[in-house]
Amino acid sequence: MKEIRAFMLIVGVFLAAFFAPLDNPRVQTAILEAFRMLQEYARQHVLFCLVPAFFVAGAMQIFISQQSVMRYLGRGARQWLAYAVASVSGAILAVCSCTVLPLFMGIYKRGAGLGPATAFLYSGPAINVLAIILTARVLRWQIGLARAVGAVLFSIVVGLLMAFIFREEETERQRGFATASQVVEEGGRTLGQTTLYFATLVLILVFAAWGKPSQPIGFWYDVFEIKWYLVLGLLGLLAYMLKAWFRPDELVSWKDSTWDFAKKILPLLFGGVMAAGLLMGRPGIDTGLIPSRYVASVVGGNSLIANFVASIIGAFMYFATLTEIPVIQGLLGSGMGQGPALALLLAGPALSLPSILVINNVLGFKKTAVYVSLVVIMATISGMIFGAIAG
């Protein structure tokens, strides 16, 4: 099967190169847009979002035992607590659908149940407090409230359904974690020291990825103004902890684990970002192969088709944190219905073509297909309900 996939990939690339209509101006512009999308992604997200996330995921892999993860997020954990924690994680992590991937891989590979892990995967980018506030201010409070409530409920329902659908496979997987022999080395650190270490890593990720608000006023902008001072202070604290609390061999293991996450994820993300730019263009810029006027023409009103198309577009288009709001504002001005707007908001930030490629590499095709389908179906239903209520 692996050789067949490799052969099909080679054939696909050959056919695309052979038959691509490169003389077409739209195609030429779309190809250039793919590289611009990749450049924008590299400049805005890799250094200050993905790299800190890789280090957090690497630390999870090395310094958190499987027993600890299973105790709080595994099959034997208190499920209400596991899903409660996973469903509100986005309130702390202001990350996009790609930045959450290393964190998801970290907890999943250490023994977290499929349900809580996928709830975290959805909620991480979906329940962004700043994004929800801006949604309410720019797109009306009703859609902001619907987004907040829908995102929390979505993450729990998606997680529960994933755990139920794959309950037999998950039982075997959890049994493997439970019976595997583990040698847990504490490294001489107290629980408080370990907690402070991980809190520092997470805060570095949060502040380094802190986006600039649309208006230069208020708490969010004040934090943005001083975020690099906060990051530098946290890096100094981290340097002290690494020197005082960790052995050299532990730091080498952390580095190796971080690199392992990076080399597995980055190639898929870069390829997915370019594909998204080629097809749809950057958010708000109509230069992809699929013209935005076609999108606007099919998401008007509150029909099943309009909500479904909005959900599909949201699932495959890449949105950096907060960029979905002006895009939807423009689509609403072009005739997009209220229901499809919510559907896109619920499916868009949590999924993208780049993230789907990585999720497929972690969960496999079947689980990934079910996860994406659940998000699209629930976003479609939510959009129809909200559209009917909003009138």
Contacts in CASP RR format, 6 or more apart in sequence:
PFRMAT RR
TARGET T0000
AUTHOR 0000-0000-0000
METHOD contacts of the structure
MODEL  1
MKEIRAFMLIVGVFLAAFFAPLDNPRVQTAILEAFRMLQEYARQHVLFCL
VPAFFVAGAMQIFISQQSVMRYLGRGARQWLAYAVASVSGAILAVCSCTV
LPLFMGIYKRGAGLGPATAFLYSGPAINVLAIILTARVLRWQIGLARAVG
AVLFSIVVGLLMAFIFREEETERQRGFATASQVVEEGGRTLGQTTLYFAT
LVLILVFAAWGKPSQPIGFWYDVFEIKWYLVLGLLGLLAYMLKAWFRPDE
LVSWKDSTWDFAKKILPLLFGGVMAAGLLMGRPGIDTGLIPSRYVASVVG
GNSLIANFVASIIGAFMYFATLTEIPVIQGLLGSGMGQGPALALLLAGPA
LSLPSILVINNVLGFKKTAVYVSLVVIMATISGMIFGAIAG
20 27 0 8 1.000
21 27 0 8 1.000
22 28 0 8 1.000
22 31 0 8 1.000
26 288 0 8 1.000
26 289 0 8 1.000
27 289 0 8 1.000
29 287 0 8 1.000
29 288 0 8 1.000
30 277 0 8 1.000
30 278 0 8 1.000
30 279 0 8 1.000
30 281 0 8 1.000
30 287 0 8 1.000
30 288 0 8 1.000
30 289 0 8 1.000
31 278 0 8 1.000
32 287 0 8 1.000
33 277 0 8 1.000
33 278 0 8 1.000
33 281 0 8 1.000
33 282 0 8 1.000
33 285 0 8 1.000
33 287 0 8 1.000
33 288 0 8 1.000
34 274 0 8 1.000
34 275 0 8 1.000
34 277 0 8 1.000
34 278 0 8 1.000
34 281 0 8 1.000
35 274 0 8 1.000
36 277 0 8 1.000
36 282 0 8 1.000
37 273 0 8 1.000
37 274 0 8 1.000
37 276 0 8 1.000
37 277 0 8 1.000
37 281 0 8 1.000
37 282 0 8 1.000
37 318 0 8 1.000
38 270 0 8 1.000
38 271 0 8 1.000
38 273 0 8 1.000
38 274 0 8 1.000
40 282 0 8 1.000
40 320 0 8 1.000
41 269 0 8 1.000
41 270 0 8 1.000
41 273 0 8 1.000
41 318 0 8 1.000
41 320 0 8 1.000
44 320 0 8 1.000
45 96 0 8 1.000
45 98 0 8 1.000
45 99 0 8 1.000
45 209 0 8 1.000
45 320 0 8 1.000
46 266 0 8 1.000
48 208 0 8 1.000
48 209 0 8 1.000
49 95 0 8 1.000
49 96 0 8 1.000
49 98 0 8 1.000
49 99 0 8 1.000
49 205 0 8 1.000
49 208 0 8 1.000
49 209 0 8 1.000
50 98 0 8 1.000
50 99 0 8 1.000
50 102 0 8 1.000
50 262 0 8 1.000
50 265 0 8 1.000
50 266 0 8 1.000
50 269 0 8 1.000
51 262 0 8 1.000
52 201 0 8 1.000
52 204 0 8 1.000
52 205 0 8 1.000
52 208 0 8 1.000
52 209 0 8 1.000
53 95 0 8 1.000
53 99 0 8 1.000
53 100 0 8 1.000
53 101 0 8 1.000
53 102 0 8 1.000
53 103 0 8 1.000
53 205 0 8 1.000
54 102 0 8 1.000
54 258 0 8 1.000
54 261 0 8 1.000
54 262 0 8 1.000
54 265 0 8 1.000
55 201 0 8 1.000
55 254 0 8 1.000
55 258 0 8 1.000
56 102 0 8 1.000
56 103 0 8 1.000
56 198 0 8 1.000
56 201 0 8 1.000
56 202 0 8 1.000
56 205 0 8 1.000
57 102 0 8 1.000
57 103 0 8 1.000
57 105 0 8 1.000
57 106 0 8 1.000
57 257 0 8 1.000
57 258 0 8 1.000
57 261 0 8 1.000
58 102 0 8 1.000
58 106 0 8 1.000
58 254 0 8 1.000
58 257 0 8 1.000
58 258 0 8 1.000
58 260 0 8 1.000
58 261 0 8 1.000
59 197 0 8 1.000
59 198 0 8 1.000
59 201 0 8 1.000
59 254 0 8 1.000
59 257 0 8 1.000
59 258 0 8 1.000
60 103 0 8 1.000
60 106 0 8 1.000
60 107 0 8 1.000
60 110 0 8 1.000
61 106 0 8 1.000
61 109 0 8 1.000
61 110 0 8 1.000
61 257 0 8 1.000
61 260 0 8 1.000
61 261 0 8 1.000
62 250 0 8 1.000
62 253 0 8 1.000
62 254 0 8 1.000
62 257 0 8 1.000
63 194 0 8 1.000
63 197 0 8 1.000
63 198 0 8 1.000
63 250 0 8 1.000
63 254 0 8 1.000
64 110 0 8 1.000
65 110 0 8 1.000
65 182 0 8 1.000
65 184 0 8 1.000
66 110 0 8 1.000
66 111 0 8 1.000
66 177 0 8 1.000
66 180 0 8 1.000
66 182 0 8 1.000
67 182 0 8 1.000
67 184 0 8 1.000
69 107 0 8 1.000
69 110 0 8 1.000
69 111 0 8 1.000
69 112 0 8 1.000
70 76 0 8 1.000
70 77 0 8 1.000
70 111 0 8 1.000
70 112 0 8 1.000
70 174 0 8 1.000
70 177 0 8 1.000
70 178 0 8 1.000
71 77 0 8 1.000
72 81 0 8 1.000
72 82 0 8 1.000
72 85 0 8 1.000
73 82 0 8 1.000
73 85 0 8 1.000
73 86 0 8 1.000
73 107 0 8 1.000
73 111 0 8 1.000
73 112 0 8 1.000
73 113 0 8 1.000
73 116 0 8 1.000
73 117 0 8 1.000
74 82 0 8 1.000
74 111 0 8 1.000
74 112 0 8 1.000
74 113 0 8 1.000
74 116 0 8 1.000
74 174 0 8 1.000
75 113 0 8 1.000
75 170 0 8 1.000
75 171 0 8 1.000
75 174 0 8 1.000
76 174 0 8 1.000
77 116 0 8 1.000
79 116 0 8 1.000
82 113 0 8 1.000
82 116 0 8 1.000
83 115 0 8 1.000
83 116 0 8 1.000
83 119 0 8 1.000
83 155 0 8 1.000
83 156 0 8 1.000
83 159 0 8 1.000
83 160 0 8 1.000
85 116 0 8 1.000
86 115 0 8 1.000
86 116 0 8 1.000
86 117 0 8 1.000
86 119 0 8 1.000
86 120 0 8 1.000
86 123 0 8 1.000
86 155 0 8 1.000
86 159 0 8 1.000
87 119 0 8 1.000
87 123 0 8 1.000
87 127 0 8 1.000
87 152 0 8 1.000
87 155 0 8 1.000
87 156 0 8 1.000
88 123 0 8 1.000
88 127 0 8 1.000
88 152 0 8 1.000
89 120 0 8 1.000
89 123 0 8 1.000
89 124 0 8 1.000
89 127 0 8 1.000
90 123 0 8 1.000
90 124 0 8 1.000
90 125 0 8 1.000
90 126 0 8 1.000
90 127 0 8 1.000
90 128 0 8 1.000
90 129 0 8 1.000
91 127 0 8 1.000
91 128 0 8 1.000
91 129 0 8 1.000
92 202 0 8 1.000
92 206 0 8 1.000
93 100 0 8 1.000
93 103 0 8 1.000
93 124 0 8 1.000
93 202 0 8 1.000
93 205 0 8 1.000
93 206 0 8 1.000
94 128 0 8 1.000
94 129 0 8 1.000
94 130 0 8 1.000
94 131 0 8 1.000
94 206 0 8 1.000
94 209 0 8 1.000
94 210 0 8 1.000
94 211 0 8 1.000
94 321 0 8 1.000
95 103 0 8 1.000
95 124 0 8 1.000
95 125 0 8 1.000
95 128 0 8 1.000
95 205 0 8 1.000
95 209 0 8 1.000
95 321 0 8 1.000
96 125 0 8 1.000
96 319 0 8 1.000
96 320 0 8 1.000
96 321 0 8 1.000
96 349 0 8 1.000
96 352 0 8 1.000
97 125 0 8 1.000
97 318 0 8 1.000
97 319 0 8 1.000
97 348 0 8 1.000
97 349 0 8 1.000
97 350 0 8 1.000
97 351 0 8 1.000
97 352 0 8 1.000
97 354 0 8 1.000
97 355 0 8 1.000
98 269 0 8 1.000
98 273 0 8 1.000
98 318 0 8 1.000
98 352 0 8 1.000
98 354 0 8 1.000
98 355 0 8 1.000
98 358 0 8 1.000
99 125 0 8 1.000
99 205 0 8 1.000
99 209 0 8 1.000
100 120 0 8 1.000
100 121 0 8 1.000
100 124 0 8 1.000
100 125 0 8 1.000
100 355 0 8 1.000
101 121 0 8 1.000
101 265 0 8 1.000
101 269 0 8 1.000
101 355 0 8 1.000
101 358 0 8 1.000
101 359 0 8 1.000
102 261 0 8 1.000
102 265 0 8 1.000
103 120 0 8 1.000
104 117 0 8 1.000
104 120 0 8 1.000
104 121 0 8 1.000
104 359 0 8 1.000
104 362 0 8 1.000
105 261 0 8 1.000
105 264 0 8 1.000
105 265 0 8 1.000
105 362 0 8 1.000
106 261 0 8 1.000
107 117 0 8 1.000
107 120 0 8 1.000
108 114 0 8 1.000
108 117 0 8 1.000
108 362 0 8 1.000
111 174 0 8 1.000
111 177 0 8 1.000
112 120 0 8 1.000
113 163 0 8 1.000
113 170 0 8 1.000
113 173 0 8 1.000
113 174 0 8 1.000
114 159 0 8 1.000
114 162 0 8 1.000
114 163 0 8 1.000
114 166 0 8 1.000
114 170 0 8 1.000
114 173 0 8 1.000
114 367 0 8 1.000
115 159 0 8 1.000
115 160 0 8 1.000
115 162 0 8 1.000
115 163 0 8 1.000
115 170 0 8 1.000
116 159 0 8 1.000
118 158 0 8 1.000
118 159 0 8 1.000
118 162 0 8 1.000
118 371 0 8 1.000
119 155 0 8 1.000
119 156 0 8 1.000
119 158 0 8 1.000
119 159 0 8 1.000
120 155 0 8 1.000
121 350 0 8 1.000
121 359 0 8 1.000
121 371 0 8 1.000
122 151 0 8 1.000
122 154 0 8 1.000
122 155 0 8 1.000
122 158 0 8 1.000
122 159 0 8 1.000
122 350 0 8 1.000
122 375 0 8 1.000
123 151 0 8 1.000
123 152 0 8 1.000
123 154 0 8 1.000
123 155 0 8 1.000
123 350 0 8 1.000
124 350 0 8 1.000
125 321 0 8 1.000
125 349 0 8 1.000
125 350 0 8 1.000
126 151 0 8 1.000
126 154 0 8 1.000
126 155 0 8 1.000
126 346 0 8 1.000
126 349 0 8 1.000
126 350 0 8 1.000
127 148 0 8 1.000
127 151 0 8 1.000
127 152 0 8 1.000
127 155 0 8 1.000
128 321 0 8 1.000
128 322 0 8 1.000
128 349 0 8 1.000
130 211 0 8 1.000
130 213 0 8 1.000
130 220 0 8 1.000
130 322 0 8 1.000
131 321 0 8 1.000
131 322 0 8 1.000
131 324 0 8 1.000
131 325 0 8 1.000
131 349 0 8 1.000
132 144 0 8 1.000
132 147 0 8 1.000
132 148 0 8 1.000
132 151 0 8 1.000
133 220 0 8 1.000
134 213 0 8 1.000
134 214 0 8 1.000
134 322 0 8 1.000
134 325 0 8 1.000
135 143 0 8 1.000
135 144 0 8 1.000
135 147 0 8 1.000
135 325 0 8 1.000
135 345 0 8 1.000
136 143 0 8 1.000
136 144 0 8 1.000
136 145 0 8 1.000
138 214 0 8 1.000
138 325 0 8 1.000
138 326 0 8 1.000
138 329 0 8 1.000
139 325 0 8 1.000
139 328 0 8 1.000
139 329 0 8 1.000
139 332 0 8 1.000
139 341 0 8 1.000
142 390 0 8 1.000
143 338 0 8 1.000
143 341 0 8 1.000
143 342 0 8 1.000
143 345 0 8 1.000
143 386 0 8 1.000
143 390 0 8 1.000
146 342 0 8 1.000
146 382 0 8 1.000
146 386 0 8 1.000
147 342 0 8 1.000
147 345 0 8 1.000
147 346 0 8 1.000
150 346 0 8 1.000
150 382 0 8 1.000
151 346 0 8 1.000
151 350 0 8 1.000
154 346 0 8 1.000
154 350 0 8 1.000
154 375 0 8 1.000
154 378 0 8 1.000
154 379 0 8 1.000
154 382 0 8 1.000
157 378 0 8 1.000
158 371 0 8 1.000
158 374 0 8 1.000
158 375 0 8 1.000
158 378 0 8 1.000
161 374 0 8 1.000
162 367 0 8 1.000
162 370 0 8 1.000
162 371 0 8 1.000
162 374 0 8 1.000
163 170 0 8 1.000
165 370 0 8 1.000
166 367 0 8 1.000
166 370 0 8 1.000
187 246 0 8 1.000
187 247 0 8 1.000
187 250 0 8 1.000
188 245 0 8 1.000
189 197 0 8 1.000
189 245 0 8 1.000
189 246 0 8 1.000
193 241 0 8 1.000
193 245 0 8 1.000
196 241 0 8 1.000
197 238 0 8 1.000
197 241 0 8 1.000
197 245 0 8 1.000
200 234 0 8 1.000
200 237 0 8 1.000
200 238 0 8 1.000
200 241 0 8 1.000
201 238 0 8 1.000
203 230 0 8 1.000
203 234 0 8 1.000
204 231 0 8 1.000
204 234 0 8 1.000
204 235 0 8 1.000
204 238 0 8 1.000
207 223 0 8 1.000
207 227 0 8 1.000
207 230 0 8 1.000
207 231 0 8 1.000
207 234 0 8 1.000
208 227 0 8 1.000
208 231 0 8 1.000
209 321 0 8 1.000
210 223 0 8 1.000
210 224 0 8 1.000
210 227 0 8 1.000
211 224 0 8 1.000
211 321 0 8 1.000
211 322 0 8 1.000
212 221 0 8 1.000
212 224 0 8 1.000
213 220 0 8 1.000
213 221 0 8 1.000
213 224 0 8 1.000
214 322 0 8 1.000
215 221 0 8 1.000
223 230 0 8 1.000
242 251 0 8 1.000
264 361 0 8 1.000
265 358 0 8 1.000
268 354 0 8 1.000
268 357 0 8 1.000
268 358 0 8 1.000
268 361 0 8 1.000
269 354 0 8 1.000
269 355 0 8 1.000
269 357 0 8 1.000
269 358 0 8 1.000
270 354 0 8 1.000
271 354 0 8 1.000
271 357 0 8 1.000
272 318 0 8 1.000
272 352 0 8 1.000
272 353 0 8 1.000
272 354 0 8 1.000
272 357 0 8 1.000
273 318 0 8 1.000
273 354 0 8 1.000
275 353 0 8 1.000
275 354 0 8 1.000
276 316 0 8 1.000
276 317 0 8 1.000
276 318 0 8 1.000
276 352 0 8 1.000
276 353 0 8 1.000
276 354 0 8 1.000
277 288 0 8 1.000
277 318 0 8 1.000
278 288 0 8 1.000
278 289 0 8 1.000
279 288 0 8 1.000
279 289 0 8 1.000
279 290 0 8 1.000
279 316 0 8 1.000
279 353 0 8 1.000
280 288 0 8 1.000
280 290 0 8 1.000
280 313 0 8 1.000
280 316 0 8 1.000
280 317 0 8 1.000
280 318 0 8 1.000
281 287 0 8 1.000
281 288 0 8 1.000
283 317 0 8 1.000
283 318 0 8 1.000
283 319 0 8 1.000
283 320 0 8 1.000
283 323 0 8 1.000
283 324 0 8 1.000
283 326 0 8 1.000
283 327 0 8 1.000
284 292 0 8 1.000
284 326 0 8 1.000
284 327 0 8 1.000
284 330 0 8 1.000
286 292 0 8 1.000
286 293 0 8 1.000
293 334 0 8 1.000
295 309 0 8 1.000
295 313 0 8 1.000
295 331 0 8 1.000
296 331 0 8 1.000
296 334 0 8 1.000
296 335 0 8 1.000
296 336 0 8 1.000
298 305 0 8 1.000
298 306 0 8 1.000
298 309 0 8 1.000
299 306 0 8 1.000
299 309 0 8 1.000
299 310 0 8 1.000
299 313 0 8 1.000
299 331 0 8 1.000
299 335 0 8 1.000
299 336 0 8 1.000
299 337 0 8 1.000
299 340 0 8 1.000
299 344 0 8 1.000
300 306 0 8 1.000
300 335 0 8 1.000
300 336 0 8 1.000
300 337 0 8 1.000
300 340 0 8 1.000
301 335 0 8 1.000
301 336 0 8 1.000
301 337 0 8 1.000
301 339 0 8 1.000
301 340 0 8 1.000
302 337 0 8 1.000
302 338 0 8 1.000
302 339 0 8 1.000
302 340 0 8 1.000
302 383 0 8 1.000
302 384 0 8 1.000
302 387 0 8 1.000
302 388 0 8 1.000
302 391 0 8 1.000
304 380 0 8 1.000
304 384 0 8 1.000
306 337 0 8 1.000
306 339 0 8 1.000
306 340 0 8 1.000
307 339 0 8 1.000
307 340 0 8 1.000
307 343 0 8 1.000
307 379 0 8 1.000
307 380 0 8 1.000
307 381 0 8 1.000
307 383 0 8 1.000
307 384 0 8 1.000
308 343 0 8 1.000
308 376 0 8 1.000
308 380 0 8 1.000
309 340 0 8 1.000
310 336 0 8 1.000
310 339 0 8 1.000
310 340 0 8 1.000
310 341 0 8 1.000
310 343 0 8 1.000
310 344 0 8 1.000
310 347 0 8 1.000
310 379 0 8 1.000
310 380 0 8 1.000
310 383 0 8 1.000
311 343 0 8 1.000
311 344 0 8 1.000
311 346 0 8 1.000
311 347 0 8 1.000
311 375 0 8 1.000
311 376 0 8 1.000
311 377 0 8 1.000
311 379 0 8 1.000
311 380 0 8 1.000
312 347 0 8 1.000
312 376 0 8 1.000
313 344 0 8 1.000
314 344 0 8 1.000
314 347 0 8 1.000
314 348 0 8 1.000
314 351 0 8 1.000
314 352 0 8 1.000
314 379 0 8 1.000
315 347 0 8 1.000
315 348 0 8 1.000
315 351 0 8 1.000
315 352 0 8 1.000
315 356 0 8 1.000
315 372 0 8 1.000
315 375 0 8 1.000
315 376 0 8 1.000
315 379 0 8 1.000
316 351 0 8 1.000
316 352 0 8 1.000
316 353 0 8 1.000
316 356 0 8 1.000
317 348 0 8 1.000
317 352 0 8 1.000
317 353 0 8 1.000
318 352 0 8 1.000
318 353 0 8 1.000
318 354 0 8 1.000
319 327 0 8 1.000
319 348 0 8 1.000
319 349 0 8 1.000
319 352 0 8 1.000
321 349 0 8 1.000
324 344 0 8 1.000
324 345 0 8 1.000
324 348 0 8 1.000
324 349 0 8 1.000
328 336 0 8 1.000
328 341 0 8 1.000
328 344 0 8 1.000
328 345 0 8 1.000
330 336 0 8 1.000
331 341 0 8 1.000
331 344 0 8 1.000
332 338 0 8 1.000
332 341 0 8 1.000
337 387 0 8 1.000
338 386 0 8 1.000
338 387 0 8 1.000
338 390 0 8 1.000
338 391 0 8 1.000
339 383 0 8 1.000
339 384 0 8 1.000
339 386 0 8 1.000
339 387 0 8 1.000
339 390 0 8 1.000
340 383 0 8 1.000
342 379 0 8 1.000
342 382 0 8 1.000
342 383 0 8 1.000
342 386 0 8 1.000
342 387 0 8 1.000
343 379 0 8 1.000
343 380 0 8 1.000
343 382 0 8 1.000
343 383 0 8 1.000
344 379 0 8 1.000
346 375 0 8 1.000
346 378 0 8 1.000
346 379 0 8 1.000
346 382 0 8 1.000
346 383 0 8 1.000
347 375 0 8 1.000
347 376 0 8 1.000
347 379 0 8 1.000
350 375 0 8 1.000
351 372 0 8 1.000
351 375 0 8 1.000
356 368 0 8 1.000
356 372 0 8 1.000
359 368 0 8 1.000
359 371 0 8 1.000
360 368 0 8 1.000
363 371 0 8 1.000
END
